[in-house]
Amino acid sequence: MNTLKEEIYAYWTDRARGYSEYNQQEMADARRSMWKKKLLSLITGHFPEKKPEEIKILDVGTGPGFFALLLAEAGYQVTAADVTEEMLKEARQNTGELAERITWKLSDAQRLDLGDDLFDVVLSRNVTWNLEDPGAAYQEWYRVLKPGGLMCNFDADWYGHLYDEEKRSGYEEDRRRVEEGNLEDYYTGTDIERMESIARRVPLSRLKRPQWDLEAMEAAGFFQTECDTEVWKEVWTEEEIANNGSTPVFLLTGKKRQVFCLNNICVKPGEIWEGDLELAEGEIRLPAAVLHGKKPGKTMLITAGVHAGEYVGIQAAIELAQKLKIHKVTGTVVIVKVMNVPAFEKRNGSLGLTDHKNLNREFPGDPKGTEMERLAWAVTRELQSAADYYIDLHSGDDYEQLTPYVYYAGMAEEKVVNESRRMAEQVDVPYMVRSNVASGGSYNHAASTGIPSILIERGGMGGWTYEEVRSTRRDVRNILCHLGIYQGQKDYRTYYPLEVTDICYQDASQDGLWYPFKKAGDVIREGDILGEVRDYKGKLLEISMAESDGVILYQTGTLQVLGNGAMIAYGRIVAPCDERKERIVHYWEKRSSDFLEHKRAELHSDMAKRWLSEIRRQLPEGKKLRILDVGCGAGFFSVLLAREGYQVTGVDLTPDMVENARILAREENAECEFQIMDAENLNFADGSFDVVISRNLTWTLPDVRRAYKEWIRVLKPGGVLLNFDANYGMSDFTDVADLPENHAHQEIGDEMMRECEEIKRQLPISSYSRPAWDLETLGAMKLQKFQVDLGISSRIYLEKDEFYNPTPMFMLRTEK
């Protein structure tokens, strides 16, 4: 038996003459002008300023040369390709004298024997439907298209009727209509049996078109992909409509991204460039990398080495250029590995080699100024102007001890400030600081021109470690994911940065020996002595005293301190609104109605009896207990326990969940109280409850340690804490292969599951080993009686039904 490729080749070889006669009819009637008008409108619309003779067009699967003729007539440079010699022979005859102006190419549409980036336009008609590998064809068409070029594919779901009854009915109706109208039936000369045999073996007869094509085009790298399903109205005659009304031709278009050019470099879509980036007409050369993704998006500028002695940022930039994956980049990432190159290479610290100026104080710079002034000017005009976002990577200089933190630009338009803050919130550091200056710093100046910008500080004393570099690299990646410039999931993080305001920068009044009493990162109180300055004899010269409560961001780490030089900096901690909680609440709001249905059914299942049996064994006996159900959701535990006569209060942060819990309680005649409340900030007095119980909550909390403190606080002495949870951070909720078809996770959809995965990665608890971490945390609260049960799932989830939980749960019990 011949291969599918051989069958297709043989069929079109045999049909070349008959198909050519059909094309000749098109060339002789109204379709010639209709198609020509459409083609020229597409090309001139995309290249309004180019002349036809400047535009190179590839006609893929030219067949008997219909498109090639129309385009050559209009003056375009045409290359016509087909896989069969007979078709090309017919095409040459049909194009007549114009054949000499056309380049003919015997080539497979799925494996074009042509170089990269050759054509301004790639055109095709009625080809993809009968290809063995149409996805490979789209990839090839993308490859040979020039950056900025246009791809146009006219096709139809010609043989979908072989697999779809509705389409089959439409096809048969077309045949009846042609017969009744005494029209030419275009299928009569096609050797239907042979063609249908091929159509059953090619993939596109079975797939949903044009949706599949749009996805394949995007996968190949095309952007601004569109489908015009009404194009048949412009290019079909009444006879064609009668013949093919059930399978109207559609037009698929896509574009290839432009080359990214910056001074001396040009980078093609989907490529990485590394080398020396020239600024100021070649006077300045900076080691850099550019990752220009296939898909369009925003441009991120990342710089390091503004202070050449701050090595964490420099090494992080070097590794980012090596480790970011180009196929995940949407848009462009420009990485400057070292800004102040001469000082870095001469190990001259963070000042200019010739002018001894601090580059970060010279922005926007001066084109006729000193070394650092000229560099600042070039960076402002030639680098920052190309960016949509900006991240500047720093660390502590050779005299600075600091706690990791992030600055965000605060003196710019409100939109820019807000976007800068959102970038800062992605950084895994304890604190973020709003900058209150608009000039000087590189990132501040960028923000003043409309570019959201931040500065990351991590490391100190002119040193660096691999862990500090990895953390900074992870921060940058999370920001890129947040902005949609990098396609991936955000990584796990430990911190959600607290806002620090009212920064106090204390400088020494004179030279001396500096003796700090605190460490960077220490929380301080107003009036605390932070350090002293003494002379060589030990005489006290100066005392540094805290003027307000706050946290130390950085301080001098060397023994000597300079007059008018930095001594210590600290600021006041502001309790922020944790946007992770807002996102968590929004997520559970979207799932609340499904949760109600699920818990309503679960209450009347055998599983409810098993849960009640497990819980009863852990509760104190002989009294009417007051129980707090934390994270009650739709009220399953609350109703279950209230029906047993316990006094139950349920709390949840999601209003819709609380309302659904009330509905469920009314349906079950259960006397429960429900309140909207944050599990980490309970609005109850100390010692209010005999039992605090929770199920599947702690894995969703930003600060589980704080939650445990609150739960212990509201327990009476001798009270019991019961937490049923699992190590969900290690599970992939998008994998539903082993779940029954009626399981809730099967109904939620991929997008909701991906959102859940994204939230998990913003929560520190997802990276902990549980329940070991829980035991360690509760043990630090001076609790002594613990019980851990790792077999709870095996006793609860006996059936693999809609309530089944594939992740093994644990029960943690402790007493106050």
Order of alpha helices (4+ residues) and beta strands (2+ residues): alpha-alpha-beta-alpha-beta-alpha-beta-beta-alpha-beta-alpha-alpha-alpha-beta-alpha-alpha-beta-beta-beta-beta-beta-beta-alpha-beta-alpha-alpha-beta-beta-beta-alpha-beta-alpha-beta-alpha-beta-beta-beta-beta-beta-beta-beta-beta-alpha-alpha-beta-alpha-beta-alpha-beta-beta-alpha-beta-alpha-alpha-alpha-beta-alpha-beta
